[in-house]
Amino acid sequence: MEIKAISGNLVELPIEAIVVNLFEGVKTPGGATGAVDQALGGVISGLIERGEIKGKLGEVSLLHTLGRIPPERVVVVGLGQRERFNLDRVRQATASALRFLRKLGVKRAASILHGAGAGGIDRQLSAQAIAEGGLLGLYAFKKHKTVDPEPGELEELLLVERDESRLPEVNEGIRLGRVLAEAANFARDLVNEPANALTPTKMAEAATELAEKYELELEVLEREKMEELGMGALLGVAQGSQQPPKFIILSYRGDRGSRDVLGLVGKGITFDSGGISIKPSEGMGEMKGDMAGGAAVLATLKALGELKPRINVTGLVPATENMPSGTALRPGDILKAMNGKTIEVVSTDAEGRLILADALCYARRLGLSPVIDVATLTGACHVALGDVCSGAFGNDQGLIAQLMELGEEMGERLWQLPLYEEYKEQNKSEVADIKNSGGRWGGAITAAQFLAEFIEDTPWVHLDIAGTAFLEKERGYFSKGATGIPVRTLVKFALALAKAKQS
């Protein structure tokens, strides 16, 4: 969908549909909605009075203009309660309105800048949120469908601003919103791919395409190099699969005069059967998405390659399958990670932390700081937080607080869980330095404590996205399936870091 800003009067546009809005509880609409209402002889006010339009968040009401004004249809979308209004509600309202128009077969539509009037939101931020909400909300993974049941795609959305002098800031908001949404959708495409289409090799090829298109630096370590580096934990997981592992190193260099490099580490298990500790067959197909953390890292580098902030960022993605076979890792085996620590394998289904252990060691070797790792790591985090929040853990409270604030702004909420020393007891092994599972209780925390052993004193945050990477049903601007969380938060963090370094 093309999104662009124009100057003009919404009521006078000869277009298939226009989108206006209403806060919950408002009886007499104002602004652009009021202007449309007046042009239509008070139809909107009448429907409000009869209780047919309430303004609840995401509520969509359709009016046919029947030639009274040039637009053929008017869509009134609810913004919810005014006191709870924020940018994420702009995203949600936009997604609801545009999905509705798509079902009607509308190709061209125009919208006001939601919240830029009575909502008190900056025009650029409103435009950005509309672009995000529209592009994220209309996302659908249809690559493998031979028949498309949809009537077609919405091709163009015009954002109407009466003041022509404001168009540059609106267009800048559209640009940033598009980059963020398209990056998240890139991650969603990878996560939604079946495991036979997205192997570790194919994931490395996706990184290669990004490097070529956005002038990023790329190195892919093969098994022999991993052996040379002593990545025994990663190779232990990989040994059960016929697919060769790949260690992807994708870098953006926006500040060549600085040695500081932000590190992003993403879990890249392209299919997780559980290995010898095999998972139940029901729902195992969703384990194609166990590389969502790695997809988020690649997508973040894609966005940075487009936006070109003055910062250096390196993404590390250890990619492999976790499969049962005659060569597979066994419960009771002992592995040695890159930093020399020995690991007793209690469960082969606790494989994500094993490949991340070596990736975090490699991040330290490269001198990356701070480091943020992203992983669909534990079912325990899903149990604790559901699919609303990702878990946040780390050794740098300021870093955690900043990410939580940005996550709230971007609609990708984070919630901090503790890393108290007492939890380390559960990871102690009688036969090795550490074991790869601390048992059932506090499983998300003990998994994070395991990772902490390999990042040591480097400023670090671990994001467990097990519950948020994939949704079982549509919610807001997220369709069923992959969400692309936390791509937009990571991009905003990198941009904030770049801005802070320049001030």
C-alpha positions, 0 to 999 in steps of 0.5 A: 500500500502506498501512503502519502500526504496531501494538502486539501479538504477531506470532504471535497476529495473525489475518492472511494472512502474517507476515514474520520474518527470519534472518541468514546462518549462524544455526542457532538463530533468536532474537527474533520468528523464534525465537518463531514457530519455537517456536510451530510446533514447531521447523519453522524450526530444522529447515529451517535444519538441513537447509539449506533456509533459509540466511539469504542476503540476499533469500532467501525461504522460505514456511511454511504454518501449517495452523492451528497459529497464527493467521497463515496463512503465515510468510515467512522472509526472509534478511538476509545476513551480520550483519557486513555488515548495514545499512539498505539490506539492510533495504530489500532484504529487505523488497522481496524478501519483499513481492514474493513475497507479492504473487505469492501474491495476499496482501492483508494482511501483518505484519512485524517491524522488521528489525534493531531487535533483534539487528541493532542498528538504531534502530526509527525507522530500521528502520521508515523503511527498511521503508517505503522498501524496500516501496514502492520494491520493489513499484513497477510502471509500468502506466499504459499497460497494458490488462491487468494480469497480476499477481494484485493489489496488497498492500494493507496492511502492519502493522509490529508493535512489542510496546512500545506506547510506541515506536509514535510513533517507528515511525510517524514512520519510516513517514511519512518512508520513505513520503515518500521512496519516493513521491517517488522513485516520482514521478520513476520515473513521469516517466522511464518515460513515453514521449516522446509522453506527456511532452513539455517542456510536459507536464513543466511541467504536472507541475511546475504540479500539484506547485506547486498541491498542495504550495504551491510557487512556480512560474515557467515561462520560455517561448522568448521569455524565454529569448531575452531572457535570452540562453540561446543554448545551450539554445535551440540544442538546442531549435531542432530540435524542434517541441515548445516548450522550457520552463525550469521554476523550482520553489521551496520556501520553508521559511525566509522569514527567510533569503536562503540558497537551495539550488539543484538543477538537473536535465537535462530532455531529454524525448527525445534522438535525438542530433540531427544527430549521430544515435544508433544506432536500437538502444536509442534508445527508452530516451532517453525517460529523458534527463530523469531529472535533471529528474524527480529535481529535481521529485520532491525539491521534492515531498518537501520540500513534504510534509516542510516543513523550515526551508530554501529550495530552488529547482529549475531544469529546462531542458526540451526535445527534441533532434531532427534536422530542417531547423532543427536544430543542426549540428556546427560551429555556434557558440552563445552561452550566457547568461554570454556564453561562446561554444561550438563544437558538435562533436557535437549529441549532447552536448546535455545540457551545453549546456542545463545551461550556461544553467541553471547561469548562471541559478542564479548569477543567482538567487544559489543556493548551493550548487548540485547538478546532476543529469543523465544526462550521459555514456555515458562515466560509464556505462562507467566506473562501470556501473549501481552508482554515479553519478559525482560531480564538483565544486569543494567537497570537503566538499559532495561528501563529505557527498553521498557519505555520504548516498548510501551511507546511502540505497543511492544510491551516489556515486563521486567522479571528478577534475576536474584542470586538465589535462582542460580542454585537451580542451575548448579550441576554435580558433574559440570559447571552448570546445567541447561535447565533449572527445573520447572519453577521460575523457568524463565528466570533460571534460563536468563540466569543461565545466559548471564553466565556467558555475558558476564559483566557486559551491559546486557538485556535478555528479552524472552518473546516466547509468548509474544512472537506468535499469536493464535488469533488477531489482536489490534494491528497484529494478525494471527501468526507472527507479530514481528515483536520486538523489531520496532522497539529495537530500531527505536532504541538504536535511533535513541542511542545514536541521538544520545551520542550526538548530543 
